[in-house]
Amino acid sequence: MNKNLKSLYQIAQKPSRTIIGLMSGTSLDGLDVALCEISGSGEATEVKLLQFETVDYSEDIKTEIRNVFAKQTIDFQKLVVLNEWIGILHANMIIECLKHWNISKNEVDLIASHGQTVFHTPKILHQQEKFPNATLQIGDGDHIAVKTGIITISDFRQKHLAAGGEGAPLAVYGDYFIFGKKGENRIMLNMGGISNFTYLPSSLNPEEVFVTDTGTGNTLIDAFTRLYFPEKEYDKDAEIAKQGVVNQSLLDALKLNKFFQDSFPKTTGPELFNLEYVKKAQTESNTETISIQNLLATLTRFSAETIAEAITYATKNTKNTIEDFTVYMSGGGAHNPLLVSWLKELLPCNFLKTDVLGISGDAKEAILFAILANETVSGGDSNFGLRKGIPSVSMGKISFPS
């Protein structure tokens, strides 16, 4: 037997596995590195977060990624070289984290790498009948495996696409395995650049589990903050937005896009929700001259209302009223006090952060990809039924160190 296959087989047989989960989202703030101890699989999965660190992206890294990020027209050579470069970059970040944590690579069984999304285009976005749903994450897994000497599982979204999904959101699998609770209806709301939520029924029936993107989270707020305040990466604590007032005409124009009428589940990204999207809405609503304070207030309200409307609509199709749900928040938006206060105003639910469940909201997505890697090697028994959006598949491509 090939030595790498033998090693993988032995890892799969272990009662628990040490897995590094990696996540870099559309905010481009850095690489989340979560060292996890995972035992069991499927509904029996148990996770312990051993270490967590967000390794910030330098301005040079952000600039290089933005050269190709969510753009229709790019330098194709730049995309190709970035695929390798990001893989090496992430590998070096892992090595530095292990040094900082005083952990040997031999103590780590697997790396689960999400990669850096550069373009997400489901059919509802690209509208080309003969082409399928598509997405692209860069940061080659072979480079990570060879550089770190650790078996790496990556490119998780492609199997989801191949099985009929849109490649996102993938959080549903980990959400169900570790956050589902008998007797409690839960909404696991992640507010990153794009917002999504998983509905976890109190019955724990996997065929009732529901997941979808809702639209924007922080991506538009961050983009306009950087545009008007180049020294800022985001509107910290909504300090700028809280100085403004919501412009109803602009808010109405922002909500006119067909995306919000499309049926659930659905996915989207900055390919749709970007500077041009807002400027078009401003032109249509004759609001080009509003202040940046009012603009950020309106964009924050836009995220709050579209999240709330999506959750309200989705929960109407369940056996429970909206008051029966607890919303557990994660992602950067959970730290935005204005966004959170408006969500609480719009939804008569109990709101908590995932931290109260023992999982840091900041580390959650990286942990969820570690869980997907665990399923790749030791799971595969969970059945979500034959439904759009949640194919019952094992995801990830395996890269060996040598």
N, C-alpha and C positions, 0 to 999 in steps of 0.2 A: 504494500500500500504506500502511496505517496506520503512522505513525512508530514506534509502540511494537512493532508486529509486525515491522517492519523491524529494529529494534534487537534484538529477541529472536532473529530469524533470524541476524543477524550474530554474536550471542553463541554460538548453537548451532554455528556454523561455526569458531569459534576453536579452536586446538590445545589451549589450556588456559583454564580459567575461574576467576576469583576469586569465591568464594562464601562468604557468612557463614551459618553454621549456628547455629540457636538452639534451645535446649532448656530447658524448665522442667518438672521432674518433680513427682511427688506429694509429695516432701519439702517443697516450697515454700521451699527455701532461697535461691533466686535464679534468675537467668537466665544460663545458660551461653552464651557468645558465642565461636564458633570461626571465625576467618578462615582459609580454606583455599584452596590452589591445587590444582585438580583437572584432570587431563588424561585423555583416553580416556573409555570408558564400559563398562558391563558388567564382564566378567572382565578387561578391559584397563585398568580404572580405576587411576589412580595419584593419591595424595593427599599433599600436603605441608601440615602445619599451620604457618601463618605467625605467628598470634597467638592467644592464648586468655585469656579472663578470665571469672570468675564474678561477675556484678553482684548483690550481696546484695539480697534483698527486705527492706524496712523492716518493722517490726512493723505499721504501718498497712496495707501491701500484703498481708501475710500474713492480717491480720484480715479485710480485705475479701474475699479469696478464700475464706477458711474460712466466710464467711457462706453460701456456696453449694456448697462443695466436698463432693462425695460424699454429699449430703443428699437424702432423698426429698421433703422439704417445704421450699420456699424462698420468698423474696420474688422473684417473677418479674421485676419491674422491676429489681431489683438485678442479676440475671443479664444482662439486656439492656444495662444501662449499663456493666457490667463488661467485656462483650465489646469495646466501643469503647475503654474506659479502658485495658485491658491492651494493646491494640494500640498506642495512643499511648505508653504507658509503655515498652513494648519498643522502640519506634522511638527514643525519647529515649535509652534505654540504648545502643542501637547508635551513635547520633550521638556520645555521650560516649566510647565505646570508640574510634571512629575518630579523634576528636580526640587521645585519649591515645596512640594508635599513630601519630599524624601521617600518617594516610592519608585521601586525598580520597574522597568518595563516587563520583567518576568512575572510581576505580580498582577499584570493586567491580561485578561483573557482576550478581549475584543475591543475594537474601536467601532463606534456607530457614527458615521459621518453623514449628515444631511447634505452638506455642500452649500454653496452660495447660489441661490436662485438668481438667474439673470433674465429669464423670460418665462412667463406663465401664460399660456394661451389656450384655454379650453375652447371647444367649438362655438359655444355661445358668445365668445369674444371674437375669434378670428372669422367666423361666419363663412367658411369655405367648405362646402358640402363634401367634397371628395377627400378632405383631410381630417384626421382624427383629433381628439383632444391631445394637447401637447404641453410639455414643460421642460425646462432645462436648468439643471443645477451643475455648476462647475466646481472643481477641486478634486482632481482625479484620485480615486481610492487606492490605486496601485502605488502612487507616489507616497501616500500616507503610510501604507503598509511597509514599503521598502525602507522609508526614512526612519520610521519608529521601530520597526522589527515586530510589529503587532498585527495580527490578522484584522483586517478592516472590512466592514460591511457598509456599503454606500449605495447611492442612487436608488433610494427606496421608492420614489414616486413612480418609476417606470412600470413596475408590476401593477400598481394601482390603475394606471392608464390602460395597460394591456388587458386588464380584466374588466374594463368598461367604466372605470371611474374617471374623475377629472384630475387625478394626481394630488388632490387636496380636498378638504383638510384631512391630514393623517392622524391628528391628535385623538380621534375617536377611539382607536384601538387601545392605546395606553389609558385613556380616560376611563374606558369601560373596565379594563382589567384591574386598575388600582383605585378608582374613585367610586365605582358603583356601590351603592349601599341599599340593602333590603329595607323597605319602608320609608325611604326618603327620595323624593323627586329632585334631581339635581341638574342644574345648568352649569356646565364648565365653560366659562366665557374667557377666551383668550383675546386680549386687545393688543396686538402687535401693530405692525404697519397696516395690515388688514385684520379685521376682526372676524372671529368665528366662534361657534359654540357647539358643544355636544350636549344633547338631552339624554340623561340617564334616568330611566324609569325606576320607580320604587319596586317594580316587579323583578327587575334585573333580567327581563326577557331581552336577549340581544336583538331580536327582530323588531323590537320597539325603539331601539336606540336610533337617535337622529343626529345628523351633523350637517352644518352648512357654513359657508362664509356669509357675512351680513353686509359687507362693504368696507368702508374705511375704518381704520382705528386711528393710528397716529400719522400715517404717511403724508396726508395733505397738511396737517398741522406742522409737522417737521419740515416739509419742503418749503412752506412759505416763511417759517421762522428763519431757516437758513438763507432764503432769498433776501429778506429784509434786514436780518441781523447775522451777517456771515460769521461772526465770532461765536454764535450759539448753534448747537446741534438740534435743540428742541426747546419748546416752551416749558421750561422747568416750573413745576407746580402751577402751571397755567397762569403765570404771573402777568403775561401780556394779554391773554384772552380775558382774564378777569377784569381788565381795564376797559373792555369794550362791551358793546351790546349786540345782540343777534339781529341781523338784517333779514327780515322775513322774506323779502322778495328774492334775495340771493338764495336763501335756504330752500325755497320752493323750486327754484331753477335747478339747484344741485340735485334735487330728488326726482327729477323728471326722466332720468336715464332708464332705458329699457331693463337694465340689470335688476332694478328694484321690482319689476313686474314679472320677471322670470320665475318659474317654479323652483322650489327647493328639491333637492340640494343643488347648490351652485357654488362656483369658485370665481375669484377675480384677483386682481393685483394692481400694482402701480402702472401696468400697461394701459389700464383704463383710467384709474384715479390718479391724475398727475396735475402738473401746473396748467397744462392746456385745458384740461377738463374744467377747472375752476374758472379760468379766464373766459372760456366759452360761456359758462353760466353767468359770469359777470356781465358780459356783453348782452346776453339775452335779457337780463334783469336790469340793465342800465345802472350797474353798481360798481363800475370800474374805479370810481374815485373814493370809495369808502376807505377808512383808516385801516392800518394793519391790525389795530386792536379789535375793531369791529369784524374784520375778516377772520381773525383767529377765533374770536368768540363764535362766529357763525359756523366755521369749520368744525369746531368742537361740538357744537349743538348738532350739526349734521351727523357726526359719528354717533352721538348719543341717541338721536331719534331713529336712525336706521337700525342700530343694534336693538333698541327697544321694540320697534315695529316688527323686526324679524322674529324676536323671541315671542312676542304676543301672538303673531300669526301661527308660528309653529306649535305653540302650546294649546292653541284652540282645537287642534286636531287630536289632542290626547284626552284621556278620561278625567283629567284634573283641571282645576282652575289655576290661573296664574299665581294666586296667593299661596298655592300649595308647593311652590318651587323655592329652592334655595339656590342663589346664583353665587358660584365661587369664581372669583376673578384672578386672572394672571396676565402677564405681559406688561409692557411699558404703560399702557393706558390705565392700569390699576393704580398707578402712582400719580395720575392726573386728577387732582381734587375736584376740578370743575366738571370733567367728564363723569366722574363717579357720582357727584351730587345730582347731576341731571338724570343719570340712569335711575337713581333711587327715587327721583321725582316722577319719572315716567313709568316705572315698573313697581307694583306693590308686592315686591319679593323681599326676602331676607338676603342681604348682601354680605359676603365674607370673602376673604382672600384664601387661596389654596393653602397658604402657610398654616392655617389652623388644622389642615388635614395631614400635616407633616411633610408637605412638599412645597419648597420655596417657589413662589410664582415666577421669580426670575429664572429659576433653573428648570422649570417644568418642561419646556419644549425639548431641551437637551436630554432630560431624563426619559421623555417619551420615545425618543429615537433609540436610546439604549434598550428600552423595552422591546422595540421593533426588532432590534438585532438579536435580543434574547429569543424572540419568537422564531427568527430565521433558523437558529441552530437547535432549538429544543421545543418549539411549540407546534402550531399548525392544527390544533383540534377545535378551535373556536369557530362557530358557524353563525354568521350574521344574516343568513338567508340570501336569497337572490334578489337584491335590491340595488337600485341605482345609488351610487355614492359610497357604499360600504361593501365592496367585494370581500368575500372570505378567502383571503390569500395571504401567503407568507411573502414578505417583501425584502429586497436588498440583494446586492451583488457582492460576492465574496472575493476579496483580494488577499493573496498570500504574500508574506514578506519576501519570499525567494522562490 
